[in-house]
Amino acid sequence: MRGARALLWPAVAAALAFALLVGLGTWQLRRLGEKEALIQRVEARATGAAADLPPRAAWATLKPQDYDFSHVRVSGRYHGGRDALIFTKPPEGFGREPGYLVLTPFAPVSGGVVLVERGFIPASKAADLASRAPPEGETTIVGLLHAPQTRNLFTPADEPARFIWYTRDPAAMSAALNLGEAAPFTIALEAQGEPGEFPRPVPAAPEIVNNHFSYAVTWFSLAFALVVIFALYARGRLGRGAL
């Protein structure tokens, strides 16, 4: 009897901890369903037929979750000579030398300006302005819309004076390039045909991290381990109380 009474508060604490762990696991399963639905929507956008670029009047009201990786087509002209460069490791299949993603201002015939990610160029070739010059005259481009990227504690500080960035930040890039009211998104050119000269378009498949299932398994495993540990603890206390 004394042993059973001694288990009361440990049992209450264990029950609360068990409920918390199961709740966290259940929440992760719910997030798993939401993330899988998001991945399906994004993949459908990226692989669907190219639609017209949203009109300039709608840019201010667009939400990143509604347009990120949308497949678009737009006609206009490049503004050569003013590029923003995003430092990056070499994409798969582009060798070992790090380099930059080259973003060039593009003026759609419908108005406004949008930064177009024309592709990757190795650092050793980036200073050659002639090699990275965009096509002249009116052209039609096809690619995927990209929302701005977030920074973290390990992201180096951008260098706008040198037109070098470490994240995709259309607002800051547009300000440094004096583009005025540019689009809040960028367009990554679609890779077409055989690889050509640099900058070379990079395959822009959606990459959305989805670890919710493993997180759920972790929380449920901890809940199970708690039950086992408490059962062993309770058996030990009750056994000592019987002596």
C-alpha positions as CSV (number, residue, x, y, z in Angstrom):
1,M,0.0,0.0,0.0
2,R,2.8,2.4,0.9
3,G,4.5,1.6,-2.4
4,A,1.4,2.3,-4.3
5,R,0.9,5.7,-2.6
6,A,4.5,6.6,-3.4
7,L,3.8,6.0,-7.1
8,L,0.9,8.6,-7.2
9,W,2.9,11.7,-8.1
10,P,5.4,10.0,-10.4
11,A,2.4,8.4,-12.2
12,V,0.8,11.8,-12.6
13,A,4.0,13.3,-14.0
14,A,4.5,10.4,-16.3
15,A,0.9,10.6,-17.6
16,L,1.3,14.3,-18.3
17,A,4.6,13.7,-20.1
18,F,3.1,10.8,-22.0
19,A,0.1,13.0,-23.1
20,L,2.5,15.8,-24.2
21,L,4.7,13.4,-26.3
22,V,1.7,11.8,-27.9
23,G,0.3,15.2,-28.7
24,L,3.5,16.3,-30.3
25,G,3.6,13.1,-32.4
26,T,0.0,13.6,-33.5
27,W,0.7,17.3,-34.4
28,Q,3.7,16.2,-36.5
29,L,1.4,13.7,-38.4
30,R,-1.0,16.5,-39.1
31,R,1.8,18.7,-40.3
32,L,3.0,15.8,-42.5
33,G,-0.4,15.8,-44.3
34,E,-0.2,19.5,-44.8
35,K,3.3,19.4,-46.1
36,E,2.5,16.6,-48.5
37,A,-0.4,18.6,-49.8
38,L,1.9,21.6,-50.2
39,I,4.5,19.5,-52.1
40,Q,1.8,18.2,-54.5
41,R,0.6,21.8,-55.2
42,V,4.1,23.1,-55.8
43,E,5.0,20.2,-58.1
44,A,1.8,20.6,-60.0
45,R,2.7,24.3,-60.6
46,A,6.3,23.6,-61.6
47,T,5.3,20.8,-64.1
48,G,2.1,22.4,-65.5
49,A,1.9,24.4,-68.7
50,A,3.6,27.8,-68.6
51,A,1.1,30.5,-67.8
52,D,1.4,34.3,-68.4
53,L,3.3,36.2,-65.8
54,P,1.0,37.8,-63.3
55,P,0.3,41.4,-64.3
56,R,2.2,44.2,-62.7
57,A,-0.9,45.5,-60.9
58,A,-1.1,42.3,-58.9
59,W,2.5,42.0,-57.8
60,A,2.0,43.8,-54.5
61,T,-0.8,41.5,-53.4
62,L,0.9,38.2,-54.3
63,K,1.7,35.8,-51.5
64,P,4.8,33.6,-51.9
65,Q,3.0,30.4,-51.0
66,D,0.6,31.1,-53.9
67,Y,3.2,31.6,-56.6
68,D,6.5,30.0,-55.6
69,F,7.6,27.6,-58.4
70,S,4.8,28.7,-60.8
71,H,5.6,27.9,-64.4
72,V,5.4,31.1,-66.4
73,R,6.1,32.6,-69.8
74,V,6.8,36.3,-70.5
75,S,8.0,38.5,-73.4
76,G,10.2,41.5,-73.0
77,R,13.8,42.8,-73.1
78,Y,16.8,42.4,-70.9
79,H,18.6,45.4,-69.5
80,G,22.2,44.3,-69.9
81,G,25.2,45.5,-68.0
82,R,23.6,45.5,-64.5
83,D,23.6,42.0,-63.0
84,A,23.1,40.8,-59.4
85,L,25.2,37.8,-58.4
86,I,24.3,35.2,-55.8
87,F,27.3,33.3,-54.6
88,T,26.7,29.5,-54.5
89,K,28.4,26.2,-54.6
90,P,28.4,24.5,-58.0
91,P,25.1,22.8,-58.9
92,E,25.3,19.1,-59.6
93,G,26.9,18.4,-62.9
94,F,28.6,21.9,-63.1
95,G,32.0,20.9,-61.9
96,R,33.7,21.7,-58.6
97,E,34.3,25.4,-58.9
98,P,31.9,27.6,-56.9
99,G,30.4,30.6,-58.6
100,Y,27.3,32.7,-59.0
101,L,23.8,32.7,-60.1
102,V,23.4,35.6,-62.5
103,L,20.3,37.7,-62.2
104,T,19.6,40.2,-64.9
105,P,16.8,42.9,-65.0
106,F,14.1,42.1,-67.6
107,A,11.4,44.4,-68.7
108,P,8.2,42.6,-69.7
109,V,6.2,44.2,-72.5
110,S,3.3,44.5,-70.0
111,G,5.4,46.8,-67.8
112,G,7.5,46.6,-64.7
113,V,10.9,45.0,-64.2
114,V,11.7,41.5,-62.9
115,L,15.0,39.9,-62.1
116,V,15.7,36.8,-64.2
117,E,18.0,34.1,-62.9
118,R,19.7,33.2,-66.1
119,G,21.9,30.5,-64.7
120,F,25.2,29.6,-63.0
121,I,28.6,31.0,-64.0
122,P,31.9,29.8,-62.4
123,A,33.7,32.4,-60.3
124,S,36.7,32.4,-62.7
125,K,34.4,33.5,-65.6
126,A,32.1,35.9,-63.7
127,A,34.3,39.0,-64.4
128,D,33.9,38.6,-68.1
129,L,31.0,40.9,-68.8
130,A,30.9,40.1,-72.5
131,S,30.4,36.3,-71.8
132,R,27.5,36.8,-69.5
133,A,25.8,39.5,-71.7
134,P,22.1,38.7,-72.2
135,P,20.4,38.4,-75.6
136,E,19.5,41.7,-77.3
137,G,16.1,42.7,-78.6
138,E,12.7,41.4,-77.6
139,T,12.7,37.8,-76.4
140,T,10.3,35.3,-74.7
141,I,11.5,33.5,-71.7
142,V,10.1,30.5,-69.8
143,G,10.9,29.6,-66.2
144,L,9.8,29.2,-62.6
145,L,8.9,32.0,-60.2
146,H,10.9,32.0,-57.0
147,A,9.9,33.7,-53.7
148,P,12.6,35.6,-51.7
149,Q,14.9,33.4,-49.6
150,T,15.2,33.7,-45.8
151,R,18.5,34.3,-44.0
152,N,19.8,32.5,-41.0
153,L,22.6,33.1,-38.5
154,F,25.2,31.5,-40.8
155,T,24.4,33.5,-43.9
156,P,27.2,36.0,-44.8
157,A,26.4,39.6,-45.1
158,D,25.5,40.7,-48.6
159,E,27.8,43.0,-50.6
160,P,25.5,45.3,-52.5
161,A,28.4,47.6,-53.5
162,R,29.9,44.7,-55.4
163,F,26.4,43.5,-56.5
164,I,27.0,40.2,-54.7
165,W,24.4,38.5,-52.5
166,Y,24.2,35.2,-50.5
167,T,20.4,34.8,-50.6
168,R,17.7,35.5,-53.3
169,D,16.5,39.0,-52.1
170,P,14.7,40.7,-55.0
171,A,13.9,43.9,-53.0
172,A,17.5,44.5,-52.0
173,M,18.9,43.6,-55.4
174,S,16.5,45.9,-57.2
175,A,17.4,48.8,-54.8
176,A,21.1,48.3,-55.5
177,L,20.5,48.2,-59.2
178,N,18.2,51.2,-59.1
179,L,15.3,49.4,-60.7
180,G,12.6,51.2,-58.9
181,E,9.4,49.2,-58.3
182,A,10.6,45.8,-59.4
183,A,8.8,42.5,-58.9
184,P,8.9,40.9,-55.4
185,F,9.9,37.6,-57.1
186,T,12.5,36.3,-59.5
187,I,12.2,34.0,-62.5
188,A,14.6,31.1,-62.9
189,L,15.1,30.3,-66.6
190,E,14.1,26.8,-67.6
191,A,17.0,24.7,-68.9
192,Q,16.3,23.8,-72.5
193,G,18.2,21.5,-74.9
194,E,22.0,20.9,-74.7
195,P,24.1,22.9,-72.2
196,G,25.4,26.1,-73.7
197,E,27.7,28.8,-72.6
198,F,27.7,30.4,-69.2
199,P,25.6,31.5,-67.5
200,R,23.9,28.1,-67.8
201,P,20.4,27.6,-66.5
202,V,20.1,25.3,-63.5
203,P,17.3,22.8,-63.1
204,A,15.0,24.4,-60.6
205,A,13.1,21.4,-59.2
206,P,11.2,22.2,-56.0
207,E,13.1,21.2,-52.9
208,I,10.8,21.3,-49.9
209,V,12.1,19.7,-46.7
210,N,9.6,17.2,-45.2
211,N,10.9,15.6,-42.0
212,H,7.5,15.4,-40.2
213,F,7.2,11.6,-40.3
214,S,10.6,11.1,-38.7
215,Y,9.7,13.7,-36.1
216,A,6.4,11.9,-35.4
217,V,8.2,8.6,-35.0
218,T,10.7,10.2,-32.6
219,W,7.9,11.6,-30.3
220,F,5.9,8.4,-30.3
221,S,9.1,6.4,-29.6
222,L,9.8,8.6,-26.6
223,A,6.2,8.1,-25.4
224,F,6.7,4.3,-25.6
225,A,10.1,4.5,-23.9
226,L,8.5,6.5,-21.1
227,V,5.8,3.9,-20.5
228,V,8.5,1.1,-20.4
229,I,10.7,3.1,-18.0
230,F,7.8,3.9,-15.7
231,A,6.6,0.3,-15.7
232,L,10.0,-0.9,-14.6
233,Y,10.2,1.9,-12.0
234,A,6.8,1.0,-10.6
235,R,7.6,-2.7,-10.5
236,G,10.7,-1.9,-8.5
237,R,8.9,0.3,-6.0
238,L,6.0,-2.1,-5.5
239,G,8.4,-5.0,-5.1
240,R,10.3,-3.2,-2.4
241,G,7.0,-2.2,-0.7
242,A,6.0,-5.9,-0.5
243,L,9.1,-6.8,1.5
